[in-house]
Amino acid sequence: MKYNVLLADDDASIRFVLSKYLTRAGYGVKATDNPQTLLKWVEAGEGDVILTDVHMGADEIFTYVPQLKALRPKLPIIVISANTRMVTALKSRQSGVFEYIPKPFDLQDIEKTIRRALETQTQHQPRAQKQPDQMIGRSKAMQPVFRAISDYASGNVPVYIWGAAGTGKNLAAQCVHDAGTRRGLGFFTFDKFGDNQDFLDAVGSGDVFVDRVHELSAEQQAALLHVLEHNENRASVDKFRVIATSEMSLEYIQQNQMLRADLLSHLMGGRIYLPPLNERVDDLADLASHFLEAVGLGRHSNIEASALVRLKSHTWPGNVRELRNLMHVITLQFPGAVITDDIINRLLSPQNSVSASDNPLDDIKLACTDLLRVAFANSDNIEVSPYEQALEWIEKPLIAEALRITGGNNSKAADLLGIHRNTLRTKLRKWQDD
């Protein structure tokens, strides 16, 4: 059987390439440059699948999707777009389209998606009621993130978000909540372990956020597990969902026994990996402009092309958080100025994108140097000294790793670190109070 594709795109070159490729693949193709013609074809009963751009002139396809769905509810709609922001992926889900494919696309991926759409012939239901606060990202590396957020937003399975420090895990968790049906039901941080029933009553059927789950103590793990087991016995409509974050994958946590196995099983579900900033350098310009506007109190700063090149050559050990802090420093020290590569060089240590040494310790030293420069540059705007800030960055993960290696034994961890056990206990009590 020969299937017919209704193609809509106002770019003549894209219409030509797609028509040629799909025709050779055995499909019939009718192409147009506007959604009005597409609507007429659907109303006339033509086509087995729609392949359409989002923006055609002043029109947006999402305006027409409800009419298309009303005419033929089971007709699959595949959306392609050069606007690769998360809001496009979310609109696709909310509108009930079959799939969203960002440009530039692979022709084979287009054909495979059409084949899947024809095989299922089922209507997707809207997955979210409202759009979340937007994450910034046009890069190819961020598209799977946007899709995953859209996919898991209204689901009931636990969501596990992982990636290096500073990649935006907390923002992604908030986006999963805001984009789903639990928006308005509460987003609760599980960091206080009081009466389990009181907690369950307060949470209701909202989302429970567990930050840095790999750092939970044995006591905290037991408390969280107890609440999760109680949640299992509740009616489906009353159950909450867990959204957890970590810097490690679930596989790494499992292999290194960083969490008890019964708790780990409750976290198995949807997974979202956030790439480091050096894998999404195409987003640097958008992110930098966003942070300049956000922390610059409305002042607009232009970024010269040479400055952007310098930013792209940086390794970004602190990821998006480091970029945000850097833009904050720039707005304070150079308010309203055009940002040049000289300004960037003054705030970042010059280094090559590839280490000149084969010794991994050199890379660690360079990464630490970058973090320390940010601390010193921002010393006038934080409550603690650069020394205290740097110590906090290094000391907590150092002690956490020692405790993990020693199975949570304070005395053994203190011996491993070379400090007195009372010193370790004092630090742990202080962090617990904070």
N, C-alpha and C positions, 0 to 999 in steps of 0.2 A: 504494500500500500504506500502511495506517495503522499507524504504530509506537506502541508502548505504553511509557510512562515509569513506572517505579516510584519514587515520591517518598517520602522519609523525612525528617521534620523535626518536632521537638517544639514548634515555634512555630506555633500555629494560623494566625496572620496570614500567615506566609510560605507555609504550605501552601496557603492560600486564593489568594494572589496568583499563585503559580507554577502552581497547577492551572488557574486561570482563563486565564492567559496561554497556557499550553501547549495547552489545549483549543482556544482560538481559533486557535492556529497549526496545528491539525490533528492533534494527538497525542491518544492515549488516555492517561488519567492515573489511577493508583491511588495513593492517599496514605495514609500511616500516621505515627504519632508515635513508633514504636519499631523497633529493628533486628530484634527477634524475629519480628515479622510480616513484615518484609522478607525475612528468611531463608526463611520458609514459602512466600512467593510465588515466590521463586527456585527453591526445591526442587520446586515444582509446575510449573515451566516457564513461568511468567508473565513478561511484560515483555521489552522489547528493549534497555533501557538503564536504569541506576540513577542517580538524582540524590538525594544524601543529605547531611545535615548530619553534622559530625564528632561532636559531643556531643549525646546525647539522654538527659536525666536523668543517671544514673550511668554510662551506657554510652558507650563510644567505638567508632565504626564500624570503626576499624582492627582491633579485636579480632575482628570478624566477617568482615572481608575474606577471610582465608584460607579460611573455610568457603564463602563465596560463590564464590570462585574455583575451589574444588574441585568444587562442584556444576556450575558453568557457566563454564569457563575463558575463553570468548570474550565473555562479557557485559560490556560497558563499564560502568565505575563512575566517576561524576563526583562529586567531593567539594566541598561548600561549607562555609565556616567563618568565624566572626567572630574566631577566634583566628588572627590574621594574622602569626604569627611564623614564622621560617624552618623551625623544627622540624616544623610542620604540612605545609609543602610537601615537606620531605624524607620524612616519613612516607608521604605520598601516593605518591611515587616508589618508596619502598622496598616498599610494600604492593602495588604493581602496578596502581594505579588509573589511569584514562585521563587525567584532568585534575583539577587543584585550582583552585577559584575562590574568592577571598576575598570576604567580605561587607564593605561593601555591594556588591552586584553589579548589573550592568545586565541587564535581562531579555533584551535582544537577544543579549548575549554568551552567556547561558545557552542560548538556542535554537541559536545558531551552534555552540556546543560539542557539544550533543546531536547536531546534524546531522553534525558531523565524526566523532563517535564511532560513529554508525550507518554512516557510509561506510567507515570503516576496519575495524571489527569485529575488531580485533587486540588481543591481550593484551600490555600493557606488562610488561616484566620489571623486577624491582627494580634500581634504578640505584646503590644504595649499600649498604654493609654495616653501617656504623655512623653514628651522628649526630655531626656536628662540634660543636666549641664554638659555642655559639649566638650569632649576631649579634642585636642588639636592634633591633626595628623593627616597629611595627604600621601605619605610614603606608602610604598607597597607593603612594608613590614607591619604597618598598623591596620591594614584592611582585615586580616584574620581576627584582630582584637575587636574591631567594630562589629564584625559578624557574630562573634561569640557573645558579646554583650547583648546584641539583639536576640540571639537564639535563646540565651538562658534567662533573660530578664523576667519573663512571666512563668518560668518553670517552677517545679517543686523540688528539683534535685539540688543538693548542696553545690556551691560554686567555690572553686579553689583558684585563687589568683596568685601567680608567682612571677618573680623577676628580681633583678638586682635592686639594691637600695636606690631610691630616688627615681624609679621608673614610673611612678604614679599609681601604685597598687590601691591606695586608699581611694583615690578619685575614681578608679575603675569600679571598685566595690560600690561606691555611691551611685555610679551610673547604672550598674546592674539593678540596684534598688529603684532608682528614680524612673527607669524605663519600663518597669514591670507593673503588674497588677497589685503588688504590695505597696506601691507608692501611696503614702497617706496612712498606712497601717503601722508605721514606725520603723526606724532604723536604729537598733540598740547595740551598743558596744558592750561586749561581754568581758568586762575587766574587773567587776566587783562580784564576789562570790558570797552572796548572802543566802537567805532562805530560798530554796528552789521553787516552792510554790508561789512565793511572791514574785519571783522573776518570771515564771511562766505566765502568771496573771498579767504582769506588766507588758510582756512581749506580745501576747496574743498570737495572731497569725502573721506578724510582721517579719522583718529580717533581723537576724542576729549576726553582728560583725565581730569576728575574732581576728585581731591584728597580730601579725608575727606569731602565728600559732606554734612554730617550731621552738619558741622560747618559753613556752608554758612549763612551769615547774610540775613536779609529780602531783602535788596537791591541787594545782589548778587544772591539770588534765583530768583528775578524778572528779572534780566538781563539774567541769564541762560535760564529761561523759554522763554523769548522773542526770543532768538536765536534758541531755539529748535522748537518753533512754526514756525519761518521762515523756518527752515529746512524741516518741514512737507510739505511746499508748493513747494519744489524743486522737480525736476525730480528724479526718483529713482536712476539713475546712478550718480547723483550729490550730493546725500545726504551723510552727514557724520554720523558716529556712535559714541555713547557716551559710554565710559568706566568709571565707577565711583567706588570709594572705600570708605569704612567706617568701623568703628569698631563695628557698630551695624547692626543687620539684618533690612531688609526693614519693617518687621512686627513691630519690636520695634520702629522704626522711625515713622511709621504710628500711632501706638497706643499712642505714646507720643507727637504726632503732632510736630515733630522736623523739618519737611519740609512741605511746602504748598502742598495740595492734588493734584493740577493740575501739579506741577513739579514732584511729586512722580509718577504719572501715566506715565511720559515719561521715568522713570528709570526701569519700570517693563519689564523684559526680562530674559535673561540668568543670572544665579546666580552661583557664585563660592565661596565656604566657605574654608578658609585656617585654618587648625587646629593649635592649639598652639604647641609649641615645646615639651611640656611634654606629648603630645599624639602621638608623632612620635620619640620616643627616639632611635628607630632603625636607624634613620638617623644621629645621633650625630657624629659617627665616620667619615662618609663621609663629613658632613658639616664642622666639625672641621678641617679635612685635607684640604678641599677646601679653607677655610679662612686662614689657616696657609700659604698655598702656595700663595694665592692672596695678602696678606698683608705682607708676609715675604720676599718679594723681591727675590723669588726663593730659599730661604733657606728651606731645608727640616727638619722637626722635627717629630720624632716618638712619638707616644702617648702610654704610657704603659697601659696595661689592667686595672691596679688598678686606673689609672687616668680616664679612660673611665667609670669605675664603679662609680667613684665620680661624674663625669659629669652627668651620668644618674640619680643619686639620687637628683640632684639639681632641684628645682621647675621651674626655668627659667621664672620669671615674665616678663622679657623683651624679651622672645622668641628668634628667630633667630638673631635679632639685638644684643641682649645681648651676645650671643655666639660669634658673629663676633667681638664685641668689646673686649671680653675676649681674643680671639685668637690674636687680635692686640696687646694687652698689653703684652701677653706672648712673642711675637716675639720681642718686644722692650726690655723687661726686661731680657729675657732668650734666646737670639738669638742662634739658632742652637742646643739648648739643647734638650735632651730627656725629654718629659713632664711626670712628675710623679704626683702621687696623692698629694704629699707634695706641689708642685707648685700650683696645683688647690686649695688645702685647704688654701694656703696663700692668694689667690685672691678671694676666695668665703667664705662667712660665713658658718660655719658648721651648718647644720640643718637637721632634719628628713624629709622624704618625706611627712609625715603626721604631721600636727601641734599638739603640745602637749597640746594645749589649745582649749577649745570649743568656745572661744571668737574670732569672725572673725576679730576684731581689731588687734589681735596678728598676724594674717596672713598678714594683711596690713602692719604692722610694719616690719615684716620680709622681705616682698617684697621691701619696701622702703630701708631697710638696704642693700639689694643686689644691688639695683640701685646706692645707695650712694657709695658703695665699688668700683663699676665700675668707677664712676666719680672720686674718689680719685686716683684710680690706673692709670687712664688715664689723670691725671691733667697736666702732662708735655707736652701732645701732643694735647691739645685743646686750643682754643683762650680765653675761659672764665674760671673762677675759678670754683672749685667744688661746691662752694656755689651758684654761678650764674647758673651753669648747673642744680643742683638739684632744684633750685627755678623755672627755666624754665619748668622742667618736671612737677612740681606740680601746678604752678600758672596758666598756660594757660588752662588746663582742668578744674581747679577750677572756673575760671572766665567764661569759656564757659558754664559750667553747671548752674551757677548762672544766666547768661543771658537767657539760655533756660527756666529755671523755671519761670523767670519774664517776659517772652515773649519779650525779647530784650530791656526792659526798663532799661536804664543805672542807673537811680536814685534808682530804686527798687533793682537792682542787687548790687549796692554799699552798700545799707543799709543791704541787706542780708549777704554780705561779711564782713560788719563792717569796711568799708573803706570810705573815702570821694569820692564823685562822680567825682571830678576833678582828683583824683588819678587814678580812673578807666579809665576815658577818655584819660588821658596821656598814660596809658599802651596800650589802644586799638589803639591810633594813632601811637605809636611806632611800634607795631606789624604790622599795616597796611603798614607803610613805609618800614619795613623789607621785 
